């Protein structure tokens, strides 16, 4: 790994994303090489905003650990919203990475479920 290349960590404030950032820094990656955006700074469900970030920052590596998450109650109350938001995040980041020539992408997915009571 080139320790001066730009690396985008989507979801860097979550448990997994924060661990990735710590590991990258411990391995010698300089902090100024990390591209870190909060949800307030970048809405990953907004395709044009994600494309703009990739076009301007030109990361060579991406760690996709971002997702809409909630507790058991939120997951049970809004399952379709969680799946929709997470699919949009994943699609936008993966597409922007491809469109902008990212060399490596690590996608840390989760298993979202949507139970329809009409389906057995």
Secondary structure, DSSP 8 states (H G I E B T S, - for coil): --TTS-EEEETTTSHHHHHHHHHHHHTT--GGGEE---TTT--TT-HHHHHHHHHHH--SEEEE-------HHHHHHSHHHHHHHHHHHHHHHHHHHHHTT-SEEEE---------TT--
